[in-house]
Amino acid sequence: PQQRRVAPRRGNQIASHAVQVAMKVRYKQLQRGATKVSVHTVIAERALGRPLPPGAEVHPVAGATRTNHPTNLVICPDRAYHFLLHIRTRAMEACGNPNWRKCRYCQQHDAPENLKIRERKHPDGRLKLNQEVYHTTCNAAYQRKQKAALRQRNNHAN
């Protein structure tokens, strides 16, 4: 998302203090009372026979965002699970194995047993924000490079 400072507005912008984040609306939306809800959410609720539970999100299978047929929608219990579906889809497309993860440094997919996976949680411990996934050798090389750059900056400052 592109960030810019603007006066508070309605529509498809989400306020974050004084900074507004301009977001594209990727899905068709319907007006439900005072709020807008995506069409695929309404279809998933109809298929489920009741409103979605709090925190649940709807994921279109295979990224087909315009196909709102109930067989194309997965109801995720929370954002973490929804995010996991995207990670596994990207891995499947990149290397053919949905269980493999991508190293944050070399950008190569590899088996989880060859990677260090560090869980990162919200300060109150309730929600995984993300994970740090990397090869230990890639991390060591990155750390060496960062220390060398810091030493070089300090030498130029003196």
C-alpha positions in Angstrom: 0.0 0.0 0.0 1.1 3.5 -0.8 1.3 5.8 2.2 0.5 9.5 2.0 -0.6 12.3 4.3 -4.2 13.3 3.6 -7.2 14.7 5.5 -9.4 12.0 7.0 -11.8 10.7 4.4 -14.3 7.9 4.0 -14.2 5.1 1.5 -11.4 2.8 0.9 -8.8 4.4 3.2 -7.8 3.2 6.6 -6.7 5.8 9.2 -3.6 5.2 11.1 -3.1 8.3 13.3 -2.3 11.2 10.9 -1.1 8.9 8.1 -3.7 7.4 5.8 -3.0 4.2 3.9 -4.6 4.3 0.4 -5.9 0.8 -0.3 -7.2 -0.5 -3.6 -10.6 -2.2 -3.2 -9.9 -5.6 -4.8 -13.2 -7.2 -4.1 -16.8 -6.3 -5.0 -18.5 -4.9 -1.9 -22.0 -4.5 -0.7 -23.5 -2.1 1.8 -24.7 -3.8 5.0 -26.1 -1.1 7.3 -23.3 1.4 8.0 -20.5 -0.9 6.9 -19.3 -2.3 3.6 -18.8 -6.1 3.3 -17.2 -8.1 0.5 -19.5 -10.1 -1.8 -17.4 -13.3 -1.1 -18.0 -12.8 2.7 -21.8 -12.7 2.1 -21.7 -15.8 -0.1 -19.6 -17.7 2.5 -22.1 -16.7 5.3 -25.0 -18.0 3.1 -23.1 -21.3 2.6 -22.4 -21.5 6.3 -26.0 -20.7 7.2 -25.0 -18.0 9.7 -22.7 -15.0 10.1 -19.0 -15.6 10.2 -17.5 -15.9 13.7 -15.5 -12.9 15.0 -12.1 -12.8 13.4 -12.9 -15.2 10.6 -11.7 -14.3 7.1 -12.7 -15.6 3.7 -10.0 -16.8 1.3 -10.7 -17.4 -2.4 -9.1 -20.7 -3.5 -6.3 -20.5 -6.1 -6.4 -16.7 -5.9 -9.5 -16.5 -8.2 -10.7 -13.3 -6.6 -13.5 -12.8 -9.1 -15.1 -16.2 -8.7 -17.4 -16.0 -5.8 -18.9 -19.5 -6.0 -19.1 -21.2 -2.6 -16.8 -24.0 -3.8 -14.1 -21.4 -4.4 -14.2 -20.0 -0.9 -12.4 -21.1 2.3 -13.5 -19.8 5.7 -10.4 -19.2 7.8 -10.8 -19.0 11.6 -8.3 -16.1 11.8 -5.9 -13.9 9.9 -2.9 -16.2 10.9 -4.5 -19.2 9.1 -5.4 -17.0 6.1 -1.8 -15.8 5.9 -0.6 -19.4 6.1 -2.7 -20.3 3.1 -1.0 -17.6 1.1 2.5 -18.7 2.3 1.7 -22.3 1.2 0.3 -21.2 -2.1 3.4 -19.2 -2.9 5.6 -22.1 -2.0 3.7 -24.5 -4.1 3.9 -22.1 -7.1 7.6 -21.4 -6.6 9.0 -24.9 -5.8 6.2 -27.4 -6.0 6.2 -28.2 -2.2 3.7 -26.3 -0.1 5.5 -27.3 3.1 8.8 -25.5 2.2 9.4 -22.0 3.3 11.4 -19.1 1.9 14.6 -17.8 3.4 14.3 -14.1 4.1 17.9 -13.5 2.9 18.5 -15.6 -0.1 14.8 -15.8 -1.1 15.2 -19.6 -1.9 12.6 -22.1 -0.7 13.9 -25.0 1.4 12.6 -27.7 3.8 11.7 -26.5 7.3 14.3 -28.7 8.9 17.0 -26.8 7.0 15.7 -23.4 8.2 15.5 -21.5 11.4 11.9 -20.4 12.1 11.5 -17.9 14.8 7.9 -17.1 15.9 7.1 -13.5 16.5 4.1 -12.6 18.6 2.1 -9.5 19.4 3.3 -8.0 22.7 0.2 -9.3 24.5 0.9 -12.8 23.1 -2.5 -13.3 21.4 -1.6 -13.2 17.7 1.3 -14.2 15.6 2.3 -11.2 13.6 4.8 -13.1 11.4 7.7 -15.5 11.5 11.3 -15.0 10.7 12.5 -17.8 8.4 16.1 -18.1 7.3 19.1 -20.4 6.7 21.5 -20.0 9.6 24.4 -19.5 7.0 22.4 -16.7 5.3 21.8 -15.0 8.6 25.4 -15.3 9.6 26.5 -13.8 6.2 24.0 -10.9 6.6 25.2 -10.2 10.2 28.8 -10.1 9.0 27.9 -7.7 6.2 26.0 -5.4 8.6 28.9 -5.3 11.1 31.4 -4.5 8.3 29.2 -1.7 7.1 28.8 -0.3 10.6 32.6 -0.5 11.1 33.1 1.3 7.8 30.6 4.1 8.7 32.3 4.5 12.1 35.8 4.7 10.5 34.6 7.4 8.1 33.0 9.4 10.9 36.3 9.6 12.8 
